[in-house]
Amino acid sequence: MQILFLLDVRTVALFVAMTFFVQATAIGAQAFLIRELRQYRGVSAAVLANLCVAVGLVLRLFVGRLSDFITTILASTLILTGPGLFYIALGQFTGLTYSKTIVINVITAILSFLLYFTYWNNLIGARMITLSLGAAVMVLMLIYQLWRTRRTSLRFSADLMLISFLTYGLFLIGRSISIALAPPQDLFSNTPIQSATYLLLFAMSFFWSTGFILMVSERLHNDLMEVATIDVLTRIPNRRATQGFLEKELSRIQRSDGEFGVLLIDLDNFKQVNDRWGHAMGDQVLVNTASIFQSMLRKQDWVGRWGGEEFLIILPGSCDAALLAERVRCQVANSEYGPEASSFHITVSIGVACANQKSTVDGILKKADDALYEAKLKKNTVSVAI
């Protein structure tokens, strides 16, 4: 049974152009909302990408009424510039490398063929094939960029756009073959391939723009989660995240009859560091000390900034934490801080506690805090809770 799939192509093309205008407005609204976040580059380029495609499609509707330069050369340039700008937008937003030169070279090469098939050898089919293959090259560049984006935290939105661009790229190749076998007599001939082209482009506008809006939203979510869980200065988990991990670990051992160790660490005489060398040096001491802790832990261990100059280390699977605490104490005491000409040393006091099935969050923290209090009486000491 043959199904006739014919639509008024001009009407559909106008509808698709309006859709791209709407999508540009949606991305533009999001760009306005995050305008103060200077690190979110590429959003403006994504807006321009949609506008270029929209204007290019509108100009093509005036074939026969305006000059060939406007309806073919200029319109095709804008339609090709759209995905090229989107490729640049993805590179800017994700921080991945991209090449403006490649985009310009592809557009220039396609335009030279379009000029030939418009002014020297007027072939509508050849122009349509040239534009389709040019768009396919742009789509291939987008696919490459999205494939690289999948390795980042933006994988979900990248996959959404990747699938849609793969589908569209394959369609463009099939469209070129179809036109080569049966060249149309008119740019807006009511043929199944023409109808399918604009309908698929209509769907692409949603995947294209929705995927990018989702990508921006994903990054906003990730950044908000980082702000909520990562200490700005030391770049290790903050108290909120550390307490959350402590609660999860306690819940785990209560189900599996396990245990874990806790080290509550305080920098000795830290106020003197700030008073003598300044707060900038005090901040550097905190950053360097946090790095020392991280370098001495296993992958499953956790270190977080508990508050001020206090740090909390959680050691899943073992209560034999006193040995590590002593190693940490020695490593910090032997480290130098400040400029080489006037370097200084700091020390830490450490309270060690063990959590088991019967422990509570408040209970294990109190045991560690009590042990730390005992250690602080002597300073540069490890004290183990009984």
C-alpha positions as CSV (number, residue, x, y, z in Angstrom):
1,M,0.0,0.0,0.0
2,Q,1.5,3.3,-1.1
3,I,1.1,6.2,1.3
4,L,1.2,9.7,-0.2
5,F,3.2,12.0,2.0
6,L,2.8,15.3,0.3
7,L,2.5,18.7,2.1
8,D,2.6,22.3,0.9
9,V,6.4,22.7,1.2
10,R,6.4,26.5,1.4
11,T,3.9,26.5,4.3
12,V,5.9,23.9,6.2
13,A,9.2,25.8,5.5
14,L,7.6,29.0,6.9
15,F,6.4,27.0,9.9
16,V,9.9,25.6,10.5
17,A,11.4,29.1,10.2
18,M,9.1,30.4,12.8
19,T,10.0,27.4,15.1
20,F,13.6,28.4,14.9
21,F,12.7,31.9,15.8
22,V,10.8,30.6,18.8
23,Q,13.7,28.4,19.9
24,A,16.1,31.3,19.6
25,T,13.8,33.3,21.9
26,A,13.8,30.4,24.4
27,I,17.6,30.2,24.4
28,G,17.8,34.0,24.5
29,A,15.6,34.1,27.6
30,Q,17.9,31.6,29.3
31,A,20.9,33.7,28.3
32,F,19.3,36.7,29.9
33,L,18.7,34.8,33.1
34,I,22.4,33.7,33.4
35,R,23.9,36.9,32.0
36,E,25.9,37.5,35.1
37,L,27.6,34.1,34.9
38,R,30.5,35.1,32.6
39,Q,31.9,31.6,32.5
40,Y,28.8,30.4,30.6
41,R,30.2,31.2,27.2
42,G,28.6,30.0,24.0
43,V,24.9,30.7,24.8
44,S,24.8,33.8,22.6
45,A,26.3,31.9,19.7
46,A,23.6,29.3,20.1
47,V,21.0,32.0,19.9
48,L,22.6,33.4,16.7
49,A,22.7,29.8,15.3
50,N,18.9,29.5,15.5
51,L,18.4,33.0,14.1
52,C,20.6,32.3,11.1
53,V,18.7,29.2,10.2
54,A,15.4,31.0,10.7
55,V,16.3,34.0,8.5
56,G,17.9,31.7,5.9
57,L,14.7,29.7,5.5
58,V,12.6,32.8,5.3
59,L,14.8,34.2,2.5
60,R,14.4,31.0,0.5
61,L,10.7,31.5,0.5
62,F,11.1,34.5,-1.8
63,V,12.6,32.5,-4.7
64,G,11.3,34.1,-7.9
65,R,10.5,37.4,-6.2
66,L,14.0,38.4,-5.0
67,S,17.4,38.0,-6.7
68,D,19.2,34.6,-6.8
69,F,21.9,36.1,-4.7
70,I,19.5,36.7,-1.8
71,T,17.4,33.6,-2.1
72,T,20.2,31.2,-2.9
73,I,23.6,32.5,-1.9
74,L,22.7,34.6,1.1
75,A,20.0,32.2,2.3
76,S,22.3,29.1,2.0
77,T,25.1,31.0,3.8
78,L,22.8,31.6,6.7
79,I,21.5,28.1,6.8
80,L,25.0,26.7,6.8
81,T,26.2,29.3,9.3
82,G,23.5,28.1,11.8
83,P,25.0,24.6,12.6
84,G,28.5,26.1,12.3
85,L,27.7,28.6,15.0
86,F,26.2,25.8,17.1
87,Y,29.4,23.8,16.7
88,I,31.3,26.9,18.0
89,A,28.7,27.4,20.8
90,L,29.2,23.8,22.0
91,G,33.0,24.3,22.0
92,Q,32.8,27.5,24.0
93,F,30.2,26.2,26.5
94,T,32.0,22.9,27.2
95,G,35.5,24.3,27.0
96,L,36.4,21.7,24.4
97,T,38.6,22.8,21.4
98,Y,36.9,23.9,18.2
99,S,38.1,25.5,15.0
100,K,36.4,28.6,13.5
101,T,38.7,28.2,10.5
102,I,37.2,24.8,9.6
103,V,33.7,26.3,9.7
104,I,34.7,29.2,7.5
105,N,36.5,26.9,5.0
106,V,33.5,24.6,4.7
107,I,31.1,27.5,4.1
108,T,33.4,29.0,1.6
109,A,33.8,25.8,-0.3
110,I,30.1,25.1,-0.4
111,L,29.4,28.7,-1.5
112,S,31.8,28.4,-4.4
113,F,29.9,25.4,-5.7
114,L,26.6,27.2,-5.2
115,L,27.8,30.2,-7.1
116,Y,28.8,28.0,-10.0
117,F,25.5,26.1,-10.1
118,T,23.6,29.4,-9.9
119,Y,25.3,31.8,-12.3
120,W,27.4,29.6,-14.6
121,N,25.4,26.3,-14.8
122,N,21.9,26.8,-13.4
123,L,21.0,23.4,-12.0
124,I,18.5,23.4,-9.1
125,G,19.2,19.8,-8.2
126,A,23.0,20.4,-8.1
127,R,22.4,23.3,-5.7
128,M,20.2,21.3,-3.5
129,I,22.7,18.4,-3.3
130,T,25.5,20.9,-2.6
131,L,23.6,22.5,0.3
132,S,22.6,19.1,1.7
133,L,26.2,17.8,1.6
134,G,27.5,21.0,3.1
135,A,24.9,20.7,5.9
136,A,26.0,17.0,6.4
137,V,29.6,18.1,6.9
138,M,28.5,20.7,9.5
139,V,26.4,18.0,11.2
140,L,29.4,15.6,11.2
141,M,31.4,18.3,13.0
142,L,28.6,18.7,15.6
143,I,28.5,14.9,16.0
144,Y,32.3,14.9,16.7
145,Q,31.9,17.7,19.3
146,L,29.0,16.0,21.0
147,W,30.8,12.7,21.1
148,R,33.6,14.4,23.0
149,T,31.0,16.1,25.3
150,R,29.7,12.7,26.3
151,R,32.9,12.3,28.4
152,T,31.9,15.2,30.6
153,S,29.2,15.7,33.2
154,L,26.9,16.8,30.4
155,R,26.5,13.4,28.9
156,F,22.7,13.1,29.0
157,S,22.0,16.3,27.0
158,A,24.9,15.5,24.7
159,D,23.3,12.1,24.0
160,L,20.0,13.6,23.2
161,M,21.5,16.0,20.6
162,L,23.9,13.3,19.3
163,I,21.1,10.9,18.4
164,S,19.1,13.6,16.6
165,F,22.1,14.9,14.6
166,L,23.1,11.3,13.7
167,T,19.6,10.8,12.3
168,Y,19.6,14.1,10.5
169,G,23.1,13.5,9.0
170,L,22.0,10.2,7.6
171,F,18.9,11.7,6.2
172,L,20.9,14.5,4.4
173,I,23.0,11.9,2.7
174,G,19.9,10.0,1.7
175,R,18.3,13.2,0.4
176,S,21.4,14.0,-1.7
177,I,21.2,10.5,-3.3
178,S,17.4,10.8,-3.9
179,I,17.8,14.3,-5.6
180,A,20.7,13.0,-7.7
181,L,18.4,10.1,-9.0
182,A,15.3,12.3,-9.5
183,P,16.2,16.0,-9.7
184,P,13.2,18.3,-8.7
185,Q,12.0,20.9,-11.1
186,D,11.4,23.5,-8.4
187,L,13.0,24.3,-5.0
188,F,9.6,23.8,-3.3
189,S,8.3,20.9,-5.3
190,N,5.7,18.9,-3.4
191,T,7.6,15.7,-3.3
192,P,7.9,13.2,-0.3
193,I,11.6,14.0,0.1
194,Q,11.0,17.7,0.3
195,S,8.2,17.3,2.8
196,A,10.3,14.9,4.9
197,T,13.2,17.4,4.8
198,Y,11.3,20.2,6.4
199,L,9.4,18.0,8.8
200,L,12.7,16.5,10.1
201,L,14.2,20.0,10.3
202,F,11.2,21.0,12.4
203,A,11.9,18.1,14.8
204,M,15.6,18.9,14.8
205,S,14.9,22.5,15.9
206,F,13.4,21.1,19.1
207,F,16.2,18.5,19.8
208,W,18.8,21.1,18.9
209,S,17.5,23.9,21.2
210,T,16.0,21.7,23.9
211,G,19.2,19.7,24.1
212,F,21.3,22.9,24.5
213,I,18.9,24.4,27.1
214,L,19.1,21.1,29.0
215,M,22.9,21.2,28.8
216,V,22.9,24.7,30.3
217,S,20.5,23.4,33.0
218,E,22.7,20.4,33.7
219,R,25.7,22.6,34.2
220,L,23.8,25.0,36.5
221,H,22.7,21.9,38.5
222,N,26.2,20.6,38.7
223,D,27.6,24.0,39.7
224,L,24.9,24.4,42.4
225,M,25.7,21.0,43.7
226,E,29.4,21.9,43.9
227,V,28.6,25.1,45.7
228,A,26.5,23.2,48.2
229,T,29.0,20.4,48.8
230,I,32.5,21.6,48.0
231,D,34.5,24.0,50.2
232,V,35.4,27.0,48.1
233,L,38.9,27.5,49.5
234,T,40.3,24.0,49.8
235,R,38.2,22.3,47.0
236,I,37.4,19.3,49.2
237,P,34.0,18.4,50.5
238,N,32.5,20.9,53.0
239,R,30.8,20.0,56.3
240,R,27.4,19.4,54.8
241,A,28.7,16.9,52.3
242,T,31.0,15.3,54.9
243,Q,28.2,14.8,57.4
244,G,26.1,13.3,54.6
245,F,28.9,10.8,53.9
246,L,29.3,10.0,57.6
247,E,25.5,9.3,57.9
248,K,25.6,7.0,54.8
249,E,28.7,5.1,56.1
250,L,27.1,4.6,59.5
251,S,23.9,3.4,57.9
252,R,26.0,0.9,55.8
253,I,27.8,-0.6,58.7
254,Q,24.5,-0.9,60.7
255,R,23.2,-3.1,57.8
256,S,26.4,-5.1,57.3
257,D,27.9,-5.3,60.8
258,G,31.0,-3.4,59.9
259,E,33.1,-0.6,61.3
260,F,35.0,2.5,60.3
261,G,37.5,5.0,61.7
262,V,37.2,8.8,62.1
263,L,40.0,11.3,62.4
264,L,39.1,14.8,63.7
265,I,42.0,17.1,62.9
266,D,42.7,20.6,64.1
267,L,45.6,22.9,63.1
268,D,47.6,24.0,66.2
269,N,47.9,27.7,66.9
270,F,46.4,28.6,63.5
271,K,45.4,32.1,64.7
272,Q,49.1,32.9,65.1
273,V,49.6,32.0,61.4
274,N,47.0,34.6,60.4
275,D,48.3,37.2,62.8
276,R,51.9,36.8,61.8
277,W,51.8,36.1,58.1
278,G,48.4,37.3,57.2
279,H,45.1,35.7,56.1
280,A,46.3,35.0,52.6
281,M,49.1,32.8,54.0
282,G,46.6,31.2,56.4
283,D,44.4,30.3,53.5
284,Q,47.4,28.8,51.7
285,V,48.2,26.7,54.8
286,L,44.6,25.3,54.7
287,V,44.9,24.5,51.0
288,N,48.3,22.8,51.3
289,T,47.2,20.8,54.4
290,A,44.1,19.6,52.7
291,S,46.3,18.4,49.8
292,I,48.5,16.5,52.2
293,F,45.4,14.7,53.6
294,Q,44.2,13.8,50.2
295,S,47.6,12.4,49.1
296,M,47.6,10.0,52.0
297,L,44.2,8.5,51.7
298,R,42.8,5.6,49.7
299,K,40.1,6.0,47.0
300,Q,37.3,4.9,49.4
301,D,38.4,7.3,52.2
302,W,36.9,10.7,52.7
303,V,38.3,14.0,53.8
304,G,36.3,17.1,54.3
305,R,36.7,20.5,55.8
306,W,34.7,20.4,59.1
307,G,34.9,24.1,59.9
308,G,37.6,26.8,60.2
309,E,40.9,24.9,60.7
310,E,39.3,21.6,61.5
311,F,39.1,18.6,59.1
312,L,37.3,15.3,59.3
313,I,38.7,12.1,57.7
314,I,36.5,9.0,57.4
315,L,38.1,5.6,56.8
316,P,35.5,3.0,55.7
317,G,36.2,-0.7,56.6
318,S,38.7,-0.3,59.4
319,C,39.0,1.0,62.9
320,D,42.8,0.8,62.7
321,A,43.1,4.6,62.2
322,A,45.7,5.5,64.8
323,L,48.6,4.5,62.6
324,L,47.3,6.7,59.7
325,A,46.7,9.5,62.2
326,E,50.3,9.3,63.3
327,R,51.5,9.3,59.7
328,V,49.4,12.4,59.0
329,R,50.7,14.2,62.0
330,C,54.3,13.6,61.0
331,Q,53.7,14.5,57.4
332,V,52.2,17.8,58.3
333,A,54.9,18.6,60.9
334,N,57.6,18.0,58.4
335,S,56.1,20.1,55.7
336,E,57.2,23.7,55.1
337,Y,54.9,26.6,54.5
338,G,55.5,30.1,53.2
339,P,58.3,31.6,51.1
340,E,61.6,29.7,51.1
341,A,63.4,32.6,52.8
342,S,61.0,32.7,55.7
343,S,59.3,29.3,55.7
344,F,57.7,27.9,58.8
345,H,56.2,24.7,60.1
346,I,52.8,23.9,61.6
347,T,51.5,21.0,63.6
348,V,48.1,19.3,64.0
349,S,46.3,17.6,66.8
350,I,44.2,14.6,66.0
351,G,41.3,12.8,67.8
352,V,40.7,9.2,66.6
353,A,37.4,7.3,67.2
354,C,35.9,4.1,66.0
355,A,32.3,3.6,64.8
356,N,30.4,0.3,65.0
357,Q,26.9,-0.9,64.6
358,K,25.8,0.7,67.9
359,S,27.2,4.1,67.1
360,T,25.2,7.2,66.3
361,V,26.4,10.2,64.3
362,D,26.3,12.5,67.4
363,G,28.0,9.8,69.4
364,I,30.9,9.1,67.1
365,L,31.5,12.8,66.6
366,K,31.5,13.4,70.4
367,K,34.0,10.6,70.9
368,A,36.3,12.1,68.2
369,D,35.8,15.6,69.6
370,D,36.7,14.5,73.2
371,A,39.8,12.7,71.9
372,L,40.8,15.9,70.0
373,Y,40.4,17.9,73.2
374,E,42.8,15.6,74.9
375,A,45.3,15.9,72.0
376,K,45.0,19.7,72.0
377,L,46.1,19.9,75.6
378,K,49.6,18.8,74.4
379,K,49.4,19.8,70.7
380,N,51.1,17.9,67.9
381,T,49.6,14.7,69.3
382,V,47.3,11.9,68.4
383,S,44.7,10.8,71.0
384,V,42.5,7.7,70.6
385,A,39.0,7.6,72.1
386,I,38.4,4.7,74.4
